[in-house]
Amino acid sequence: MRDIKTFIQEDLIAECAITGLEVGDLVSWVNAAGVKWENKVIGFNLTDEYNAKYEKYVHLDTDSFWFPYSHKELTKI
């Protein structure tokens, strides 16, 4: 598994007009158990077929940084 720095450099882009978010923005989101989390946006991925199908483009500074989130489920803080 690559580290987060390499993932950001090789797989993500810094801007995404679709989401209205920018790298470094602090966002909140609620998981399936109802727990609220706050994380920073680390980048966007528009090239993956999964991302396009489920509209999940936003990557956050979580332990699972490779997993994209939908901008519709995030609230900018």
C-alpha positions as CSV (number, residue, x, y, z in Angstrom):
1,M,0.0,0.0,0.0
2,R,1.3,3.4,-0.9
3,D,1.5,6.2,1.6
4,I,-0.9,9.2,1.6
5,K,1.7,11.6,0.1
6,T,2.3,9.3,-2.9
7,F,-1.4,8.7,-3.4
8,I,-2.1,12.4,-3.4
9,Q,0.7,13.1,-5.9
10,E,-0.1,10.2,-8.3
11,D,-3.9,9.8,-8.1
12,L,-5.6,13.0,-7.1
13,I,-6.2,16.4,-8.5
14,A,-6.3,19.6,-6.5
15,E,-9.4,21.2,-8.0
16,C,-12.9,20.0,-8.8
17,A,-15.7,22.4,-9.8
18,I,-18.3,19.7,-9.4
19,T,-18.0,19.6,-5.6
20,G,-17.6,23.2,-4.6
21,L,-14.8,22.2,-2.3
22,E,-11.1,22.8,-2.3
23,V,-8.1,21.0,-1.0
24,G,-7.6,21.9,2.7
25,D,-11.3,22.6,3.4
26,L,-12.5,21.2,6.7
27,V,-15.7,19.2,6.2
28,S,-18.0,17.2,8.5
29,W,-19.8,14.0,7.6
30,V,-21.9,11.4,9.4
31,N,-21.2,7.6,9.1
32,A,-23.8,4.8,9.0
33,A,-23.8,4.5,12.8
34,G,-24.7,8.2,13.1
35,V,-21.2,9.3,14.4
36,K,-20.2,12.8,13.1
37,W,-16.6,13.1,11.8
38,E,-14.5,16.1,10.7
39,N,-11.7,15.8,8.2
40,K,-9.8,17.9,5.7
41,V,-10.1,17.5,1.9
42,I,-6.8,16.1,0.4
43,G,-7.9,16.0,-3.2
44,F,-10.3,14.7,-5.9
45,N,-10.5,11.8,-8.3
46,L,-12.7,12.2,-11.3
47,T,-11.2,9.4,-13.4
48,D,-12.3,6.2,-11.7
49,E,-15.5,4.6,-13.1
50,Y,-16.7,3.8,-9.6
51,N,-16.3,7.5,-8.6
52,A,-18.3,8.7,-11.6
53,K,-21.1,6.1,-11.1
54,Y,-21.6,6.9,-7.4
55,E,-20.5,10.6,-7.6
56,K,-17.8,10.0,-5.0
57,Y,-14.9,12.2,-5.9
58,V,-13.7,13.7,-2.6
59,H,-10.8,12.1,-0.7
60,L,-10.3,13.0,3.0
61,D,-7.4,12.7,5.5
62,T,-8.8,9.6,7.1
63,D,-7.1,6.2,7.8
64,S,-8.8,5.1,4.5
65,F,-7.6,8.1,2.4
66,W,-8.0,6.0,-0.8
67,F,-11.8,5.7,-0.2
68,P,-13.8,8.5,-2.0
69,Y,-16.8,10.4,-0.4
70,S,-19.7,12.0,-2.1
71,H,-19.7,15.8,-1.9
72,K,-23.4,15.5,-1.2
73,E,-22.7,13.9,2.1
74,L,-20.2,16.5,3.3
75,T,-20.7,19.8,4.9
76,K,-18.1,22.5,4.7
77,I,-17.2,23.8,8.1
